[in-house]
């Protein structure tokens, strides 16, 4: 925004901050010997395009609708945490059930023998075709 750091501080406190920063300038801005270490290059992320390194949401984040309820005072923080935990447990249970169903389906497919189509020599046909709802939809 173009403002200097001291512009965010009351003018009456500037002298205290200037003294504080001056006393610690070696800590905040250590001297560099350009002859030994060379000229400092651009910061590491300057060459990267924006939004190319997204940060993942924390795993324990609350959904926005619960946050809104807490912020508006319609739900207490502890109630929101309990609801969030219940929602996460439900999602986890669903994911485990889906994984188990997929594992069972794969095991069942392996158990079914392949059947030779009597109409064609050498062709192999599975004994149970894919259900119609599992086929991709064709566009005209």
FIKOLZA-1660 file (N, C-alpha, C; in steps of 0.1 Angstrom, whole numbers, plus 5000, padded with zeros to 4 digits):
% residues 140
   i   px   py   pz ch aa at
   1 5008 4988 5000  A  X  N
   1 5000 5000 5000  A  X CA
   1 5008 5013 5000  A  X  C
   2 5021 5011 5001  A  X  N
   2 5030 5022 5000  A  X CA
   2 5033 5030 5013  A  X  C
   3 5028 5025 5024  A  X  N
   3 5030 5032 5037  A  X CA
   3 5042 5026 5043  A  X  C
   4 5049 5035 5051  A  X  N
   4 5061 5030 5058  A  X CA
   4 5056 5024 5071  A  X  C
   5 5064 5015 5077  A  X  N
   5 5059 5008 5089  A  X CA
   5 5056 5018 5100  A  X  C
   6 5063 5029 5102  A  X  N
   6 5060 5038 5113  A  X CA
   6 5047 5046 5110  A  X  C
   7 5042 5046 5098  A  X  N
   7 5030 5053 5096  A  X CA
   7 5018 5046 5103  A  X  C
   8 5020 5034 5107  A  X  N
   8 5009 5027 5114  A  X CA
   8 5010 5029 5129  A  X  C
   9 5019 5036 5133  A  X  N
   9 5022 5039 5148  A  X CA
   9 5018 5053 5151  A  X  C
  10 5013 5056 5163  A  X  N
  10 5010 5070 5167  A  X CA
  10 5023 5077 5167  A  X  C
  11 5023 5090 5162  A  X  N
  11 5034 5098 5160  A  X CA
  11 5041 5100 5174  A  X  C
  12 5033 5100 5185  A  X  N
  12 5039 5102 5198  A  X CA
  12 5049 5090 5202  A  X  C
  13 5047 5078 5196  A  X  N
  13 5055 5067 5199  A  X CA
  13 5066 5064 5189  A  X  C
  14 5068 5073 5179  A  X  N
  14 5078 5071 5169  A  X CA
  14 5092 5070 5175  A  X  C
  15 5095 5079 5184  A  X  N
  15 5109 5079 5190  A  X CA
  15 5112 5066 5197  A  X  C
  16 5102 5061 5204  A  X  N
  16 5104 5048 5211  A  X CA
  16 5107 5037 5201  A  X  C
  17 5100 5037 5191  A  X  N
  17 5101 5026 5180  A  X CA
  17 5115 5028 5173  A  X  C
  18 5118 5040 5170  A  X  N
  18 5131 5042 5163  A  X CA
  18 5142 5038 5172  A  X  C
  19 5142 5041 5185  A  X  N
  19 5152 5036 5194  A  X CA
  19 5152 5021 5195  A  X  C
  20 5141 5015 5196  A  X  N
  20 5140 5000 5197  A  X CA
  20 5146 4994 5184  A  X  C
  21 5142 4998 5172  A  X  N
  21 5147 4993 5160  A  X CA
  21 5162 4995 5158  A  X  C
  22 5167 5007 5162  A  X  N
  22 5181 5010 5161  A  X CA
  22 5189 5001 5170  A  X  C
  23 5184 4998 5182  A  X  N
  23 5191 4989 5191  A  X CA
  23 5192 4975 5186  A  X  C
  24 5183 4971 5178  A  X  N
  24 5182 4957 5173  A  X CA
  24 5185 4956 5158  A  X  C
  25 5190 4966 5152  A  X  N
  25 5192 4966 5137  A  X CA
  25 5201 4955 5132  A  X  C
  26 5212 4951 5141  A  X  N
  26 5221 4940 5137  A  X CA
  26 5213 4927 5137  A  X  C
  27 5203 4926 5146  A  X  N
  27 5195 4913 5146  A  X CA
  27 5186 4913 5135  A  X  C
  28 5179 4923 5132  A  X  N
  28 5169 4924 5121  A  X CA
  28 5175 4925 5107  A  X  C
  29 5186 4932 5106  A  X  N
  29 5192 4935 5093  A  X CA
  29 5207 4933 5095  A  X  C
  30 5212 4920 5095  A  X  N
  30 5226 4917 5098  A  X CA
  30 5234 4922 5086  A  X  C
  31 5246 4928 5089  A  X  N
  31 5255 4933 5078  A  X CA
  31 5259 4921 5069  A  X  C
  32 5261 4924 5056  A  X  N
  32 5265 4914 5046  A  X CA
  32 5278 4919 5040  A  X  C
  33 5288 4911 5039  A  X  N
  33 5300 4914 5032  A  X CA
  33 5299 4910 5018  A  X  C
  34 5295 4919 5009  A  X  N
  34 5293 4916 4995  A  X CA
  34 5305 4910 4988  A  X  C
  35 5317 4914 4993  A  X  N
  35 5329 4908 4987  A  X CA
  35 5330 4893 4990  A  X  C
  36 5325 4888 5001  A  X  N
  36 5325 4874 5005  A  X CA
  36 5313 4866 5000  A  X  C
  37 5301 4872 5002  A  X  N
  37 5289 4864 4998  A  X CA
  37 5283 4868 4985  A  X  C
  38 5288 4879 4979  A  X  N
  38 5282 4883 4966  A  X CA
  38 5270 4891 4968  A  X  C
  39 5265 4895 4956  A  X  N
  39 5252 4904 4956  A  X CA
  39 5241 4895 4959  A  X  C
  40 5232 4899 4967  A  X  N
  40 5220 4892 4970  A  X CA
  40 5210 4891 4958  A  X  C
  41 5206 4879 4955  A  X  N
  41 5197 4877 4944  A  X CA
  41 5182 4881 4948  A  X  C
  42 5173 4879 4938  A  X  N
  42 5159 4882 4942  A  X CA
  42 5154 4871 4951  A  X  C
  43 5143 4875 4959  A  X  N
  43 5137 4865 4968  A  X CA
  43 5133 4852 4960  A  X  C
  44 5133 4841 4966  A  X  N
  44 5130 4828 4960  A  X CA
  44 5117 4827 4952  A  X  C
  45 5107 4833 4958  A  X  N
  45 5094 4832 4951  A  X CA
  45 5090 4842 4941  A  X  C
  46 5099 4852 4938  A  X  N
  46 5097 4862 4929  A  X CA
  46 5094 4857 4915  A  X  C
  47 5101 4846 4911  A  X  N
  47 5100 4841 4898  A  X CA
  47 5089 4831 4895  A  X  C
  48 5081 4828 4906  A  X  N
  48 5070 4819 4904  A  X CA
  48 5057 4827 4902  A  X  C
  49 5048 4821 4894  A  X  N
  49 5035 4827 4891  A  X CA
  49 5027 4827 4903  A  X  C
  50 5018 4837 4904  A  X  N
  50 5008 4837 4916  A  X CA
  50 5000 4825 4916  A  X  C
  51 4996 4821 4928  A  X  N
  51 4987 4810 4931  A  X CA
  51 4992 4796 4926  A  X  C
  52 5005 4794 4925  A  X  N
  52 5010 4782 4921  A  X CA
  52 5015 4773 4932  A  X  C
  53 5014 4778 4944  A  X  N
  53 5018 4771 4956  A  X CA
  53 5007 4772 4967  A  X  C
  54 4995 4766 4964  A  X  N
  54 4985 4767 4974  A  X CA
  54 4988 4760 4987  A  X  C
  55 4982 4766 4997  A  X  N
  55 4984 4760 5011  A  X CA
  55 4971 4752 5014  A  X  C
  56 4973 4740 5017  A  X  N
  56 4961 4731 5020  A  X CA
  56 4954 4736 5033  A  X  C
  57 4941 4735 5033  A  X  N
  57 4933 4738 5045  A  X CA
  57 4937 4729 5056  A  X  C
  58 4937 4734 5068  A  X  N
  58 4940 4725 5080  A  X CA
  58 4929 4714 5080  A  X  C
  59 4933 4702 5086  A  X  N
  59 4923 4691 5086  A  X CA
  59 4912 4694 5096  A  X  C
  60 4914 4702 5106  A  X  N
  60 4904 4704 5117  A  X CA
  60 4896 4717 5115  A  X  C
  61 4896 4722 5102  A  X  N
  61 4889 4735 5100  A  X CA
  61 4874 4732 5100  A  X  C
  62 4866 4742 5105  A  X  N
  62 4852 4741 5106  A  X CA
  62 4846 4746 5093  A  X  C
  63 4835 4740 5088  A  X  N
  63 4828 4744 5076  A  X CA
  63 4823 4759 5078  A  X  C
  64 4822 4766 5067  A  X  N
  64 4818 4780 5068  A  X CA
  64 4805 4782 5074  A  X  C
  65 4795 4773 5072  A  X  N
  65 4782 4775 5078  A  X CA
  65 4782 4775 5093  A  X  C
  66 4791 4766 5099  A  X  N
  66 4792 4766 5113  A  X CA
  66 4799 4778 5118  A  X  C
  67 4809 4783 5111  A  X  N
  67 4816 4795 5115  A  X CA
  67 4806 4807 5115  A  X  C
  68 4798 4808 5105  A  X  N
  68 4788 4819 5105  A  X CA
  68 4779 4818 5117  A  X  C
  69 4774 4806 5120  A  X  N
  69 4765 4805 5132  A  X CA
  69 4772 4809 5145  A  X  C
  70 4785 4806 5146  A  X  N
  70 4792 4810 5158  A  X CA
  70 4794 4825 5158  A  X  C
  71 4798 4830 5147  A  X  N
  71 4801 4845 5146  A  X CA
  71 4788 4853 5149  A  X  C
  72 4776 4847 5145  A  X  N
  72 4764 4855 5147  A  X CA
  72 4758 4852 5161  A  X  C
  73 4764 4843 5169  A  X  N
  73 4760 4841 5182  A  X CA
  73 4748 4831 5183  A  X  C
  74 4745 4824 5172  A  X  N
  74 4734 4815 5172  A  X CA
  74 4739 4801 5176  A  X  C
  75 4752 4799 5177  A  X  N
  75 4757 4786 5181  A  X CA
  75 4770 4789 5189  A  X  C
  76 4772 4781 5200  A  X  N
  76 4784 4783 5208  A  X CA
  76 4796 4776 5202  A  X  C
  77 4808 4780 5205  A  X  N
  77 4820 4774 5200  A  X CA
  77 4821 4759 5203  A  X  C
  78 4817 4755 5215  A  X  N
  78 4818 4741 5218  A  X CA
  78 4808 4733 5210  A  X  C
  79 4795 4738 5209  A  X  N
  79 4785 4731 5201  A  X CA
  79 4790 4730 5186  A  X  C
  80 4796 4740 5181  A  X  N
  80 4801 4740 5167  A  X CA
  80 4812 4729 5166  A  X  C
  81 4821 4728 5176  A  X  N
  81 4832 4718 5176  A  X CA
  81 4826 4704 5176  A  X  C
  82 4816 4702 5184  A  X  N
  82 4809 4689 5185  A  X CA
  82 4802 4686 5171  A  X  C
  83 4795 4695 5165  A  X  N
  83 4789 4693 5152  A  X CA
  83 4800 4690 5141  A  X  C
  84 4811 4698 5142  A  X  N
  84 4821 4696 5132  A  X CA
  84 4827 4682 5133  A  X  C
  85 4830 4677 5146  A  X  N
  85 4835 4664 5148  A  X CA
  85 4826 4653 5143  A  X  C
  86 4812 4655 5146  A  X  N
  86 4802 4646 5141  A  X CA
  86 4802 4645 5126  A  X  C
  87 4803 4656 5120  A  X  N
  87 4803 4657 5105  A  X CA
  87 4816 4650 5099  A  X  C
  88 4827 4652 5106  A  X  N
  88 4840 4646 5101  A  X CA
  88 4839 4631 5103  A  X  C
  89 4833 4626 5114  A  X  N
  89 4832 4612 5117  A  X CA
  89 4823 4606 5107  A  X  C
  90 4812 4612 5103  A  X  N
  90 4802 4607 5093  A  X CA
  90 4809 4606 5079  A  X  C
  91 4817 4616 5076  A  X  N
  91 4825 4616 5063  A  X CA
  91 4835 4604 5063  A  X  C
  92 4842 4603 5074  A  X  N
  92 4852 4592 5075  A  X CA
  92 4845 4578 5074  A  X  C
  93 4833 4577 5081  A  X  N
  93 4826 4564 5080  A  X CA
  93 4822 4561 5066  A  X  C
  94 4817 4571 5059  A  X  N
  94 4812 4570 5045  A  X CA
  94 4824 4566 5036  A  X  C
  95 4836 4572 5038  A  X  N
  95 4847 4569 5030  A  X CA
  95 4852 4555 5033  A  X  C
  96 4852 4551 5045  A  X  N
  96 4856 4537 5048  A  X CA
  96 4846 4527 5042  A  X  C
  97 4833 4530 5043  A  X  N
  97 4823 4521 5037  A  X CA
  97 4825 4520 5022  A  X  C
  98 4827 4531 5015  A  X  N
  98 4830 4531 5001  A  X CA
  98 4842 4523 4997  A  X  C
  99 4853 4525 5005  A  X  N
  99 4865 4517 5003  A  X CA
  99 4863 4502 5005  A  X  C
 100 4855 4499 5015  A  X  N
 100 4852 4485 5017  A  X CA
 100 4844 4479 5006  A  X  C
 101 4834 4487 5002  A  X  N
 101 4825 4482 4991  A  X CA
 101 4833 4480 4978  A  X  C
 102 4843 4489 4975  A  X  N
 102 4851 4488 4964  A  X CA
 102 4860 4476 4965  A  X  C
 103 4865 4473 4977  A  X  N
 103 4874 4462 4979  A  X CA
 103 4866 4449 4977  A  X  C
 104 4854 4449 4982  A  X  N
 104 4845 4437 4980  A  X CA
 104 4841 4435 4966  A  X  C
 105 4838 4445 4959  A  X  N
 105 4835 4444 4945  A  X CA
 105 4847 4439 4937  A  X  C
 106 4859 4443 4940  A  X  N
 106 4871 4439 4933  A  X CA
 106 4873 4424 4936  A  X  C
 107 4871 4420 4948  A  X  N
 107 4873 4406 4952  A  X CA
 107 4862 4397 4945  A  X  C
 108 4850 4402 4944  A  X  N
 108 4839 4394 4937  A  X CA
 108 4842 4393 4922  A  X  C
 109 4848 4403 4916  A  X  N
 109 4851 4403 4902  A  X CA
 109 4862 4392 4900  A  X  C
 110 4872 4391 4909  A  X  N
 110 4882 4382 4908  A  X CA
 110 4877 4367 4910  A  X  C
 111 4867 4366 4918  A  X  N
 111 4861 4352 4920  A  X CA
 111 4853 4347 4908  A  X  C
 112 4847 4356 4900  A  X  N
 112 4839 4352 4889  A  X CA
 112 4848 4347 4878  A  X  C
 113 4845 4335 4873  A  X  N
 113 4853 4330 4862  A  X CA
 113 4849 4337 4849  A  X  C
 114 4859 4339 4840  A  X  N
 114 4856 4344 4827  A  X CA
 114 4850 4333 4818  A  X  C
 115 4839 4336 4810  A  X  N
 115 4832 4327 4803  A  X CA
 115 4835 4329 4788  A  X  C
 116 4838 4318 4781  A  X  N
 116 4840 4319 4766  A  X CA
 116 4827 4321 4759  A  X  C
 117 4827 4331 4750  A  X  N
 117 4815 4334 4742  A  X CA
 117 4814 4323 4731  A  X  C
 118 4804 4315 4731  A  X  N
 118 4803 4305 4721  A  X CA
 118 4802 4310 4707  A  X  C
 119 4798 4322 4704  A  X  N
 119 4796 4327 4691  A  X CA
 119 4810 4331 4684  A  X  C
 120 4820 4335 4692  A  X  N
 120 4832 4339 4687  A  X CA
 120 4844 4330 4692  A  X  C
 121 4852 4325 4683  A  X  N
 121 4863 4317 4688  A  X CA
 121 4874 4326 4694  A  X  C
 122 4879 4322 4706  A  X  N
 122 4889 4329 4712  A  X CA
 122 4886 4342 4720  A  X  C
 123 4873 4346 4719  A  X  N
 123 4869 4358 4726  A  X CA
 123 4866 4354 4741  A  X  C
 124 4867 4364 4749  A  X  N
 124 4864 4361 4764  A  X CA
 124 4854 4371 4768  A  X  C
 125 4843 4367 4774  A  X  N
 125 4833 4375 4779  A  X CA
 125 4831 4373 4794  A  X  C
 126 4830 4384 4801  A  X  N
 126 4827 4383 4816  A  X CA
 126 4813 4377 4818  A  X  C
 127 4812 4370 4829  A  X  N
 127 4799 4364 4831  A  X CA
 127 4788 4374 4836  A  X  C
 128 4793 4385 4841  A  X  N
 128 4783 4396 4846  A  X CA
 128 4787 4409 4839  A  X  C
 129 4778 4414 4830  A  X  N
 129 4781 4426 4823  A  X CA
 129 4780 4438 4833  A  X  C
 130 4786 4450 4829  A  X  N
 130 4785 4462 4837  A  X CA
 130 4770 4467 4837  A  X  C
 131 4765 4471 4848  A  X  N
 131 4751 4477 4849  A  X CA
 131 4750 4489 4840  A  X  C
 132 4739 4491 4834  A  X  N
 132 4736 4502 4825  A  X CA
 132 4740 4516 4831  A  X  C
 133 4736 4518 4844  A  X  N
 133 4739 4531 4850  A  X CA
 133 4754 4533 4852  A  X  C
 134 4762 4523 4851  A  X  N
 134 4777 4525 4852  A  X CA
 134 4783 4529 4839  A  X  C
 135 4776 4528 4828  A  X  N
 135 4782 4531 4815  A  X CA
 135 4782 4546 4813  A  X  C
 136 4792 4551 4805  A  X  N
 136 4792 4565 4803  A  X CA
 136 4780 4570 4794  A  X  C
 137 4776 4582 4796  A  X  N
 137 4765 4587 4788  A  X CA
 137 4770 4591 4775  A  X  C
 138 4763 4588 4764  A  X  N
 138 4767 4591 4751  A  X CA
 138 4760 4604 4747  A  X  C
 139 4767 4613 4740  A  X  N
 139 4760 4625 4735  A  X CA
 139 4758 4624 4720  A  X  C
 140 4747 4629 4716  A  X  N
 140 4743 4627 4701  A  X CA
 140 4750 4638 4693  A  X  C
% end
